[in-house]
């Protein structure tokens, strides 16, 4: 191509060479070096006046050096009177910091976008942004290419019986990406959710048990507790006093019934916490005056659904596709395995979903406030999962990876979807830590009964020993990634499961179409081989 110069940064020179080979050209001369104190020096070795300049610089292990080097190269090309400067960034650095994760956090991705714009960038080409709204941080055009068509083509050509496979997301944040690939391949999909197990005093079973007690009391089917019987004989003034623990509701036949303390405080009373002045949708408000204490002996029957509505409800067959399991130290364990919560909480019993526990104990503080206060203490011990009301990122966060390996935490994992005797494609945009990948693979194999697992991602960051851990996992058969991020040659040689997809053709075609002013919409389409 004429009037085009392609420069290579120091982050991923092999990818730049592959791009230039596909375009039938060579990378332009550029001298990159560092001073003894670590400063970066850039010298452009060819004329770039009135030419279209493309700088290929991806994220790397030394991400800060790569970012500064790119900014200096852009500034040098701008000073050399280049007609346009396009940054080709296969992996966009700091893409996981696209929103505040704490009240005093920084939106680093926006800051990087401002720096590139100030340096003189005129266009950005990237692949599978971790958070697509990052495109709005730029005042310049941003082309966010997708590796999905390449991944779908590889699946069709290299995976036997792929038409019977299931695409699975290892967290709810990646569901959109998973459904897109499932629609392209016309496959079913599933979702895995992982959440931290609550301590016994915060277990939701106590609240559910209390609601069942309340419902039985309203229906007249629950017998009075001994403590409630003693309270029924108290004078009326003591029962109506704000300091009295239970509240007695009188039905039409004059028989008093005891309501549990949880529901006694749902609508609040003098002295109750303002945190609990709310009512459940499916519950009835407690009476506020003596004249409104009369209730019918029989609870109103729930209206039966219309025949045409019953066909749309979930059936037992669909419920069978929901599987739960326990995660301790990032691995699936049996249901009867000891919980790590027992070692950190004396005199408590760890409960599983569905376990029966005793009736809630009455105390002077209402349970809603107790639950809130215990939640505050838990949040103070561990970082919040949803800071500022946000959701989990699509890629595995550092908090999620650390929590899965925490020796004192237990997680519950839920798999929605049928993967029994099927091939499973676990999809995400990047592989950094291995804990969530190993947990997802063990879930679909040991709990779901999958026969083969492919871990597929675009960006292969492979932080720490994540590649080695995934290699040692017996539930993972293949690790499929793209070459957007430089991978150590030694790791590639030692890995037997790693498959690397080449994106140089996609990036080369994007550069060619950008130079000639052609549309790049065809690069997003799927083609049958």
N, C-alpha and C positions, 0 to 999 in steps of 0.2 A: 504493500500500500504506500502511496506517495503522501508526503507531507504529514507523516505520522511518526512519532517517536514513543517507544515503549521503554520505560525505565524500570529497573528492578531494585527493590529495597533489599535489605539484608535478611528479612524475616523468612522469605520463602523463595529462594532463587530457582529451585527445581520447577516450581509451578510456572514461573515467568518464562523459563526456557521452553517448557511445553507449549505455552500460549504462543510464543514467537514462532515455534516450529510449525504450528498449525496455520499461522498467518503468513508463513513464508518469508519471515524477516528475522532480524537479530535485535537483541536488546541494545538500546543506545548506551554509549559509554558514560559512566558516572563513577566518580571516585568517592567512596565512602570510607571514612576512617574515624578513629577516636584519638583524642589527645591523652596524655598520661593521667590527667585528672578525670577522665571519663566523658569529657565533652565530645559531642558529635560534630564532625566536619563533612560537608557535602560540596562537591565540585562537579558541575555539569561539563562534560568533555566534548560536547558537540553543539552545533547551532540549532536552536529551537525557535527562532523568530518566525512568527506567523504559522506555527505548526500545532497540530493537535497532539497534546502530550498525555500519555497514560502512565500512571505510576502504580505498579503492582506492589502492594505492601499489606500483608495480612497480620493478624495478631500472632504473637509468638510467646515463648516462655519468658522472654525479656520484653514484656509488653510496653513498658514505659520507654525503653530505648527505641522500640519500633515506632511508637507514636511521635516522639520528638524527631526522629529521623524523617518520617513522612512530612511533618510540618516544615522542616528545613528544606526538604526537596521541593515542596510546593512553593515555598517562598523564593527559592532559587530559580525555579522555572518561571514564576511570575516576573521576577527581575530580568529574565532573559527574553521577555516579550513574546511568550507563547500565546497562541490564539485562544486555546482552551486547555484547561488542566483537569483531567479526570482521575480521581482516586479509585483504583480497583482494589477493594478490600474484601476478599472472600469471607474472612471472619472479622466482623466489626468489633474492635476492642471495647470493653466496658459496656457491652450491650445488656448485661444483667443488672446494671445499675441505672435503669431507665425511670425509676420512681423512688420516692423517699421510702425507706424501710424503717425509719425512726423519725421522731420529731426534729431531730437535729442532724439528719442525714443530708447527703448531697445527691443531686441528680447528675451523676458524672457523665452519662451518655450525652446529655444536652450540652455540658461544658465542652466535651470533645467536639461536638458538632459546631459550636461557636468558634472554637480554635481553628478548625479546618476552614470555616468560612472566612475568618479574619486573615488566614494565611493566603487565601486567594483561590480556593478550590471553586470549580465551576460545575462539577458533576460528580456523583458518587455511584459506583457499581458495587453491590455487595450480594451475598447469598444467605438466604434464610436468617433474617434478623431475628434475634431472640425475642424481641418485642417490636412488631411492625410499626407501632406508633412512633418509633424513633425517627421515622422519615419526616415527621412533622417538626423535628428539632432543627432541620436544615431550611435555609432560605433558598437552596439550590435543588435541582432535580436529583432524586434518589431512585435508582432502579434496584429493587429487591428481587433478585432472581431466586428461583426455587430449584432445589435438587430433586424434588419429587418425581418429575418425569424420568430422570436418569435412574432413580431407585426403582421405580415401577418397571422400567425396561429390564433392569438387572434381575428383578424377581421373576419376570416372565421367562427369561432365558436361562436362569441358573438354579431355580428352585423347583424340584420335582413336585408335582401335585399341588402347586401353589393355589389352584382354584378352590381347594378345600381348606385353605388357611384362614386364620383369624388375625386381624390387626388389633393390637392392644396398646393402650396408653398407660404408662406407669404412674401417672398422676392426673387429676382432673384438668390441670392447666394445659395439657397437651391434647385434649380431646378434639379440638378443631383440626389439628394437624393429622390426627389419626383418622378421623372421619373423611378427610379429603383424600387420603391415600386409599382408604377402603372403598370410597365411591369410584375412584379411578380404576381400581382392580375389580370392582363389583364383589367385594368380600364383606363378611360380617366383621363387627368390631366389638371390643370390650374395653372396660375401664377398671383400673386398679386404684383404690384409695387407701391411704395409710394415715392413721391418726394415733396420737399418743393415748395410751390407756390412762384413765383417771384413777386417782387413789380411791380407796374404798369409801371415804366419807363424802366423795364427790360423785360416786357412781350414780348414774341416772336411774338404776333400778330402785333406789330408795324413793325417788320422786314418783316413779311409776307405781310402786307398791302403795304409796300414800294415795295416789289418785284412784287406784282400785278400791282402797278402803273407803274413800269418799263416795265413789259410785255405789258401792254396796249399801252404805248408810242411807243414801237417798232412796234406793230401791226398797229399803226395809228388809234386806236379806242379810245384813251383817249384824251379828249379835253384839251387844254392848261389851266393851272391854271392862275388866274389873275396876280399873281406875275411872272409867267413864261412869260406871254405875254409882260409884261413891260421889262423883261430882253431881249426878242427877238429883241427889237429895239435898243439895245445898240450897240456901235461900236464893230468891230471885235476884237480890241486889248483888250478892257475891258472884253470881253467874254473869251478870251484865257488867260487872266492873272491868275496866280496861286491864287490870292487873291479873285477872284470872286467866289461866292457860287455855282450857278448852272452851268452846262455844257450843251450846246445846240448841238444836233446832227442834221445834215442836211440830209434829205433823197433825193432821186433822183429827186423828183418834186420841191425841194427847200423849202419845208415847214418845219420850225423848230419844233422840239418836245422836250419837257422838260423831263429829266430823274431825278428821285428822288435822293436826296443827298446820300442815302444809297448806291445805285449802282454807283453813281458818284465816290465814294471812294473805290470801291471794288478792283480795280487794282492799285490804288494809283496815285498820281501826286505830283509835287513838293510842299512840305509843308504838305503832308499827313502823318499820323502816320505809322510807320513801322509795326505796329500790323495788319494793314489791307491790306497789299500787297499780297492779295490772291484773287482767283477768284472761284466762285461757279462752280461746274461741269456743271450745267444746264444753266449757263448764258454765254452770249457772251462778249468778252473783249471789253471795250470802245476803240475808235480809239485813236491812239497816235500821229497822224499827220493829217494835213489838207487834204492830198491827199487820206486818207483812211476813210474819213467821209461819203463817198457815200454808201448808203444802198438801197436795193430793198424796194419798197413800201410795199410789202407783205412778211410777215415772212415765212421762209421755213416751209412747212407742216411736221409734225412728221410722220415718216414712220409707216404704219399700221402693227400691229403684224401679224405674220403668223398664219394660222388657228390652226396648231398644238400647238403653243405657248399659244394661248388664253385659252386653257383648263386648263393650269397650273396656271393661275392667280387667285388671291383671288376673291371670289364672294361676293355678298351682304349677303348671308347666313352666311358666316364666319365672316363678319364684325359685325353682330348682337351679336356675342359672346364676344365683347369687351364692357365693362361697366365701366364708370367713376363715381366718387363721390368726395365729399369734406369731409375733416377731420379737425375738429376744436376741440382742447383739447383732441385729441385721439378718437373722436367719429364721426360717420357719421351724417351729417346734411343735411337739404334740400338745394336745389340750390339757393333759395332766402334768405337764412340766412345771416345776416350781417357778413362781413369778419373782423377779428381782425386787418388786415393791415390798415383799415381805422382809427383805434384809434391811430396808431403810425405814420401815414403819413398824414399831413395836406394838403388839396387841391388835393388829389389824389383819383382815383376811382379804386377799385379792380375789376379786370376783370376775367372772367371765360373762359375756352377754348371755342372758337367759338363766343365770344362777339365781337361786332363791335366797333371799336374805330376810332377816327378821324385820318386824315392824319398826318404823322410825321411832327413835327415842324422843321423848318430850324434854325440852329444855327451855330456858328462859329466853333464848334467842331464837327467832323463827328460822326455819330451815332455808328459806330463800336468802336471807342475809348470811347464814352460815355458809351456804354454797358460794356466795359472792366473795366472802372473806377468805375462804379456803382457795378460791380461784386466784385472788390477789396474791396470796402467799406463794402459790405455785408459779404464777407469772414472775414473781420476784426472783425465784430460783432458776428458772429457765427462760430463754428468750421467747417472745411471743411468736406464734406461727403466722398470724395475720396482722402485721403491723399496719397501723393507720387504716384499718378496715379493708386492706387489700387482700388479694388471694395469692396462693402459691404461684411462683413463676413456672413457666413451662419446663425450663431446665431445672435439674435438681439444685436446690439452694444449699449453701453451706450449712445452714441450720438443720435442714432435713437430713443431710448426710451425717452430721455429727450426732443427731438424735438417734439415728438407727443403730449406731455403735455404742451409745451411752450405756454403761454397765448397770445403771440404776433405773432405766426406763424400759417399759414394755409397750409395744405397739400392736394395734389390731389392723389387719389388712383385709380388705374386702375386694373380691373379684366379681365383677358383673359381666356375664357372658359365658357361653358354652365353649370351652376349649378342649374338651375331652377327646383324646385320640386325634388331635389336629395339630398342624404346624402353626406356630405363633410368631408373629412379627411384632416385637416390642419397639415402638417408635418414639423418638424424641429428637430435639434439634441439636443436642450436643451430649458428649460423654466427658464428664469431668471426674467426679467421684464414682466409685463402683458400688457403693452400698445399696442405693435404690435400685440399680439394675439387677444386682444379685438377688435382692429381696423379691423383685417382680418375677424374675425367672424361676425362683424356687416356688413362688406362689402358683404360677400357671402349671408347673410340672408336678409338684408334690400335692397340691390341693386340687388343681384343675384337671390333671391327667394329660397334659399336652405331651406330644411325642418328640417334638423338636422345637428349639427356640432360636430365633435370629434377633440379635440386638442391633438395631439400625439407627444411625444418627448421621447428621451432616458434618458437624464439627467434632473432630477427635482431639480434645484437649488432653485427656489421659493424665490427670493430675496425680502426683504421688505414685503409688503402686497400683493404680486402678486397673491398668491393662493386665498386670500379673494376677490380680485378684479375679478378674473376669475369666482369665485363662484357666485358673484353678477351679472355677465353679463348674461342677459336672452338669448343671442344668442348662448351661449356655453352650450352644453348638457352633454358632458363627457370630462374629462381630463385624458388621458392615458399616464402613464410614467413608466419607469423601476426603479428598486431599486439600481441603480449604485451610487446614492448620498443619504446620510442619510436624512430622512425627520422627522421633529418633530412629536412625537406621538400625541400631542394635535392637530396639524393641520390635521392629518389623521382622527382623531375621529370627528372633526368638519366638515370635507368636505363630501358632499353628491355626488359630481360629480367625485371624484378622484378614479382612478383605477390604481393599482400598479402591474406591471408584474415582476415576479421573474426571475432574470438572474443567480441564483446560479447554475442551471443545466448546463448552457452554460459555465460558468467559471470553474465548477468542471470537466467537460469533457475536457476542454482545459488543465487544470493542469494534468489530468491523461494521456492524449496523449503526453504532453510534457515530462513527467517523463519516459514513455515507449518508447519515440522516434517515435511515430506514427504521421502520417500526420493529420493536422487539417483542411484540405480543405473541408471536409464534414460539418464542422460547419458553412460554408458560404452558404450552399445549402438550398433551400426551399423544404419542404416535405409536401405532401398532407395527411391530417389526414383521 
